[in-house]
């Protein structure tokens, strides 16, 4: 059995256990499965569910705060790349960024 098949099998087993209303020991005896294996997969499925929930709840936003931008600035926009330059930008850094983008 390959990894994907094993994960699918255990996802089904964990769901069956949770729907059974039995305690872990009872369910394992009835299904001839080791208690340690069930506990491992319960922990694993719990951790994966938490990760999925956390990653789905993260949202990023851009906020423009008035007064934080100087009037002496410029934004360069080429394709999907935007570079915002303040009046006191570092010319050497800009050149390095442009060279890096050219290699992409």
Buried (B, 14 or more C-beta within 10 A) or exposed (E): EEEEEEBEEBBEBBEEBEEEEBEEEEBBEEEEBEEEEBEEBBEBBEEEEEEEEEEEEEEEEEEEEEEEEEEEEEEEEEEEEEBEBEEEEEEEEEEEBEEEEEEE
